[in-house]
Every structure is written in C-alpha cells, then in structure tokens.
Amino acid sequence: MMLLPLVFLISNAFKTPPELLAWPPTIIPDRPTLENILGVLHETPLLRWIGNTLIFAGISTASIVSTSAIAGYVLGKFDLPWFPAVFGVIIATSVVPFEVYMIPLYLNVQAAGLLNTLPGLLVGYLVMSFGIFLVRQYVTTSIPDELLEAARVDGAGEGWIFLRIVLPLMRGPLGALAVLAFFQAWTAFAWPLVVTANKDTYTLEVGLALFQTGFTVDIGHLSAAAALALVPSALFFSLMRRNFVRGVAGTGLKE
C-alpha cells in the first residue's frame, strides 16, 4: 500500500498522454517514452530547483545538527541555575506552528533586503527546538557522567571531550536528527513560496506546484519531475540509514 503510489508515479513518468488518461489505469506503460522527462528538463529549470533545494537542505541540516549537538550537550551535562528556564523556553517554542510567526518573519526578511536570497530562505531553518530536546534527553540518559569526569581528570578540555568523546557517542541520534532536518527543508513549501519570487531561486516544492493550475494538471510532466526529485532524497536517506545503524551499534557502554 505504501509503495503503490510511488510505483504509479514512476510509471506515469514514462506514459504517453493518452495512456495517462486511460481507464482502468495501467501500472506498466504499454509504450514507454522519455518525452515527459526530456520535456521537463528542457522546458523548466528543474535541475536548478533541485540544486537550490540541495543547498538549502544541506546548510539547514548542518546548522540544525551542529546547534542541537552543542545546545543539547550543554543543557544536559552542565548544571547552571537558569538552564531549566532556558530549556523550558526552547520546548515552548516547539509548540508554536511556523505559520503563526511566518508573517512577522517575512517582514523582517523584507526589511533586511533578503528576499530571493539563500540567507532569507534559511531564516527559520537553522535551529530546531526538537533537535535540542532530542540531544539533551540522549546525553542525559545515555552518556555517563563518570566517563566525562574521567576525561577531565586526565586533563582533557571541554572542547576535546565534546569532539572526541561526546560526538562519536551521539552518532545515532544525530543521524536520525539529520534525516528529520533534511526532509523538513526538502519538503518546505510555505516559506520558500512567500520568500522567493524568481523562478531561478525556487526550491523544488515550489517549482513542482507550477505544473498545477486552477483548471489543469500536467500529470506527465509533474510525475516526471517528482520522479527525478526522488533520487537525491532517496540517496540521502539510504546513506544516513547506514550511518544511523552503525551509530546505534557503537553507543553501548558498560559501567
């Protein structure tokens, strides 16, 4: 049931226009054609949209993973009186939908002159409150304080401890967080739609919406574009899945 829509999507990318409208629909095209794929590549800047989205999602993922690792570790392993209040504020922001503050955020981006730019697109996708929560909970429950104290007794600095001890132990949750952050940016639609007005700066989701109008849907070209768009995300998921499994397998500790 889960794979059937994907099968139809890929199948539709190779069908002729009459076969796309045939009933009952066919799963395997009778006369496979590359017309839809070649048409999308020639008539639209699809590869540019994919490139824009890869850059956007890559920077967003790197930023979210980095900030979540640092903030989650500090909040989980350092005991300062005001840290619980800070963590409470972070958790409170996670229940506020992005659409609630999207308009004031847009006005700020417009005032800064960042419309139709990558920095303006990245605003709002550089930090994830859930990522900080995820890392904090993991370091609190799964990284023993004795391990960190032993490193400090041996003369290791906090930076060395974080980079050489804590980060390798967090490969599992950071791998899962990277997948969540990547697909959050990869599938973003509302914010890229309002902050970009030039076709050359569109992300993939905004570009795919151009194949639909108020009265018609170009099923063949839309299916071809969506099928091509699946390739980068599928490759990234496959890569991070292997890293995630290896990270979980290597985080076991015995006291």
Secondary structure, 3 states (H helix, E strand, C coil): CCCHHHHHHHHHCCCCHHHHCCCCCCCCCCCCCCHHHHHHHHHCCHHHHHHHHHHHHHHHHHHHHHHHHHHHHHHHHCCCCCHHHHHHHHHHHCCCCHHHCHHHHHHHHHHCCCCCCHHHHHCCCCCCHHHHHHHHHHHHHHCCHHHHHHHHHCCCCHHHHHHHHHHHHCHHHHHHHHHHHHHHHHCCCHHHHHHCCCHHHCCHHHHHHCCECCCCECHHHHHHHHHHHHHHHHHHHHHHHHHHHHHHHCCCCCC
